[in-house]
């Protein structure tokens, strides 16, 4: 039983008690005045002797008394009719807050005009509605139970699709086949963290909201957002401070606004911080096909020169199937957990080999053959009326030219009859020359190791065909290469 019903019952009981009590007092008074009493005289005179007045109460507050009940009923009926015309979609009532208690009196002494004026200002119009309760407190009113259910449904649809909601309502979420498509999701739970319920109520019809308005109220705490129009001299910090906001909060309330944004006079800014009355919790599962990064491994090889490297094995990413459980509240993610994880393809490591062998810049004193095979097409000595300063090597297995010993490159480039030429100083008194190259693959200052590639055989300069001209000098004097080559 509601408080209003309880009070109405008490007033009715009080009315009967007061009426009975009044009759008794009036009856006794009549006896005293008349001096004698008989049943016949009472029956004959009571109708003309007693007058009935009506005491009016607004709740527990006394309004006054009137002698004309019809005037009161008429006022209440007109108030109800006017409200019905204004709020045609609602079932309204007027004067339910007014209690009328009749009393029998000898003399009518009431201030009819004053009481009627007070009554007019006291009449309350109420409509049958459905209260939306959050943790037992009514925070909004809708038309009926149907609108209440619609509001709760719309509230949930702010964060899930109709399809997901239908599946949950049917209990189908747990019956779905396993997720197997990348980025596929399904909602497993949608609930309200607060205790939300509905109950029948009577309320001022102007306070009754549509389901859509009720949702806005539940999620923001207000139906009207306060805006502020930028004025001359305003900056973001001062606007935020004036509305008890931090700069971060002000920027969050106005998407697209940044700390460096230029404000325009008259520009409207939202300064209302939303304070949701309910929290919608959504739990969903998400299936992801994710890559597993391969490892990058470096191996050292003492047989390779320092600075050289080669890929021993190309890397390949792996793959895994991951099922996440994601929780959000009012659209903001609050938790993310891995439910299951299955590796479907193992990654392959990327292996890079680097050389650690350090090339000494000083020669060994022992010279190796500077080409890949081949034969001596011309020896050192007199030739064609001149002195041939070295040996010529032709017809090798391939045209690679190699350093005959460790050393430092001191010259690369074109040199007249030599064509493309390389000079290597072995830092032990020896110097070697490589001529007629088609291309050079080293540079001045570079340290080269015995047997390392320095160029490609050619026929540049004064040459009769593809071959290598190879010279050796010791302390500035020519030395026959054949005396040194091994």
Secondary structure in CASP SS format (residue, H / E / C, confidence):
PFRMAT SS
TARGET T0000
AUTHOR 0000-0000-0000
METHOD secondary structure of the structure
MODEL  1
X C 1.00
X C 1.00
X H 1.00
X H 1.00
X H 1.00
X H 1.00
X H 1.00
X H 1.00
X H 1.00
X H 1.00
X H 1.00
X H 1.00
X H 1.00
X H 1.00
X H 1.00
X H 1.00
X H 1.00
X H 1.00
X H 1.00
X H 1.00
X H 1.00
X H 1.00
X H 1.00
X H 1.00
X H 1.00
X H 1.00
X H 1.00
X H 1.00
X H 1.00
X H 1.00
X H 1.00
X H 1.00
X H 1.00
X H 1.00
X C 1.00
X C 1.00
X C 1.00
X C 1.00
X H 1.00
X H 1.00
X H 1.00
X H 1.00
X H 1.00
X H 1.00
X H 1.00
X H 1.00
X H 1.00
X H 1.00
X H 1.00
X C 1.00
X E 1.00
X E 1.00
X E 1.00
X E 1.00
X E 1.00
X E 1.00
X E 1.00
X E 1.00
X C 1.00
X C 1.00
X E 1.00
X E 1.00
X E 1.00
X E 1.00
X E 1.00
X E 1.00
X C 1.00
X C 1.00
X H 1.00
X H 1.00
X H 1.00
X H 1.00
X H 1.00
X H 1.00
X H 1.00
X H 1.00
X H 1.00
X H 1.00
X H 1.00
X H 1.00
X H 1.00
X H 1.00
X H 1.00
X H 1.00
X H 1.00
X H 1.00
X C 1.00
X C 1.00
X C 1.00
X C 1.00
X C 1.00
X E 1.00
X E 1.00
X E 1.00
X C 1.00
X C 1.00
X C 1.00
X E 1.00
X E 1.00
X E 1.00
X E 1.00
X E 1.00
X E 1.00
X E 1.00
X E 1.00
X C 1.00
X C 1.00
X C 1.00
X C 1.00
X C 1.00
X C 1.00
X H 1.00
X H 1.00
X H 1.00
X H 1.00
X H 1.00
X H 1.00
X H 1.00
X H 1.00
X H 1.00
X H 1.00
X H 1.00
X C 1.00
X C 1.00
X E 1.00
X E 1.00
X E 1.00
X E 1.00
X E 1.00
X E 1.00
X E 1.00
X E 1.00
X E 1.00
X E 1.00
X C 1.00
X C 1.00
X E 1.00
X E 1.00
X E 1.00
X E 1.00
X E 1.00
X E 1.00
X C 1.00
X C 1.00
X H 1.00
X H 1.00
X H 1.00
X H 1.00
X H 1.00
X H 1.00
X H 1.00
X H 1.00
X H 1.00
X H 1.00
X H 1.00
X H 1.00
X H 1.00
X C 1.00
X C 1.00
X C 1.00
X C 1.00
X H 1.00
X H 1.00
X H 1.00
X H 1.00
X H 1.00
X H 1.00
X H 1.00
X H 1.00
X C 1.00
X C 1.00
X C 1.00
X H 1.00
X H 1.00
X H 1.00
X C 1.00
X C 1.00
X C 1.00
X C 1.00
X C 1.00
X C 1.00
X C 1.00
X C 1.00
X E 1.00
X E 1.00
X E 1.00
X E 1.00
X E 1.00
X E 1.00
X E 1.00
X E 1.00
X E 1.00
X C 1.00
X C 1.00
X C 1.00
X E 1.00
X E 1.00
X E 1.00
X E 1.00
X E 1.00
X E 1.00
X E 1.00
X E 1.00
X C 1.00
X H 1.00
X H 1.00
X H 1.00
X E 1.00
X E 1.00
X C 1.00
X H 1.00
X H 1.00
X H 1.00
X H 1.00
X H 1.00
X H 1.00
X H 1.00
X H 1.00
X H 1.00
X H 1.00
X C 1.00
X C 1.00
X C 1.00
X C 1.00
X C 1.00
X C 1.00
X E 1.00
X E 1.00
X E 1.00
X C 1.00
X C 1.00
X C 1.00
X C 1.00
X C 1.00
X C 1.00
X H 1.00
X H 1.00
X H 1.00
X H 1.00
X H 1.00
X H 1.00
X H 1.00
X C 1.00
X C 1.00
X C 1.00
X C 1.00
X H 1.00
X H 1.00
X H 1.00
X H 1.00
X H 1.00
X H 1.00
X H 1.00
X C 1.00
X C 1.00
X C 1.00
X C 1.00
X C 1.00
X C 1.00
X C 1.00
X C 1.00
X C 1.00
X C 1.00
X C 1.00
X C 1.00
X C 1.00
X C 1.00
X E 1.00
X E 1.00
X E 1.00
X C 1.00
X C 1.00
X C 1.00
X C 1.00
X C 1.00
X C 1.00
X C 1.00
X C 1.00
X C 1.00
X E 1.00
X E 1.00
X E 1.00
X E 1.00
X E 1.00
X E 1.00
X E 1.00
X E 1.00
X E 1.00
X E 1.00
X E 1.00
X E 1.00
X E 1.00
X C 1.00
X C 1.00
X C 1.00
X E 1.00
X E 1.00
X E 1.00
X E 1.00
X E 1.00
X E 1.00
X E 1.00
X E 1.00
X E 1.00
X E 1.00
X C 1.00
X C 1.00
X C 1.00
X E 1.00
X E 1.00
X E 1.00
X E 1.00
X E 1.00
X C 1.00
X C 1.00
X E 1.00
X C 1.00
X E 1.00
X E 1.00
X E 1.00
X E 1.00
X E 1.00
X E 1.00
X E 1.00
X E 1.00
X E 1.00
X E 1.00
X E 1.00
X E 1.00
X C 1.00
X C 1.00
X E 1.00
X E 1.00
X E 1.00
X E 1.00
X E 1.00
X E 1.00
X E 1.00
X E 1.00
X E 1.00
X E 1.00
X E 1.00
X E 1.00
X E 1.00
X E 1.00
X C 1.00
X C 1.00
X E 1.00
X C 1.00
X E 1.00
X E 1.00
X E 1.00
X E 1.00
X E 1.00
X E 1.00
X E 1.00
X E 1.00
X C 1.00
X C 1.00
X C 1.00
X C 1.00
X C 1.00
X C 1.00
X C 1.00
X C 1.00
X C 1.00
X E 1.00
X C 1.00
X C 1.00
X C 1.00
X E 1.00
X E 1.00
X C 1.00
X C 1.00
X E 1.00
X E 1.00
X E 1.00
X E 1.00
X C 1.00
X C 1.00
X E 1.00
X E 1.00
X E 1.00
X C 1.00
X C 1.00
X E 1.00
X E 1.00
X E 1.00
X C 1.00
X C 1.00
X E 1.00
X E 1.00
X E 1.00
X E 1.00
X C 1.00
X C 1.00
X C 1.00
X E 1.00
X E 1.00
X E 1.00
X E 1.00
X E 1.00
X C 1.00
X C 1.00
X C 1.00
X C 1.00
X E 1.00
X E 1.00
X E 1.00
X E 1.00
X E 1.00
X E 1.00
X E 1.00
X E 1.00
X C 1.00
X H 1.00
X H 1.00
X H 1.00
X C 1.00
X E 1.00
X E 1.00
X E 1.00
X E 1.00
X E 1.00
X E 1.00
X C 1.00
X C 1.00
X C 1.00
X C 1.00
X E 1.00
X E 1.00
X E 1.00
X E 1.00
X E 1.00
X E 1.00
X E 1.00
X E 1.00
X C 1.00
X E 1.00
X E 1.00
X C 1.00
X C 1.00
X C 1.00
X C 1.00
X C 1.00
X C 1.00
X E 1.00
X E 1.00
X C 1.00
X C 1.00
X C 1.00
X C 1.00
X E 1.00
X E 1.00
X E 1.00
X E 1.00
X C 1.00
X E 1.00
X C 1.00
X C 1.00
X C 1.00
X C 1.00
X C 1.00
X C 1.00
X C 1.00
X C 1.00
X E 1.00
X E 1.00
X E 1.00
X E 1.00
X E 1.00
X E 1.00
X E 1.00
X E 1.00
X C 1.00
X C 1.00
X E 1.00
X E 1.00
X E 1.00
X C 1.00
X H 1.00
X H 1.00
X H 1.00
X C 1.00
X E 1.00
X C 1.00
END
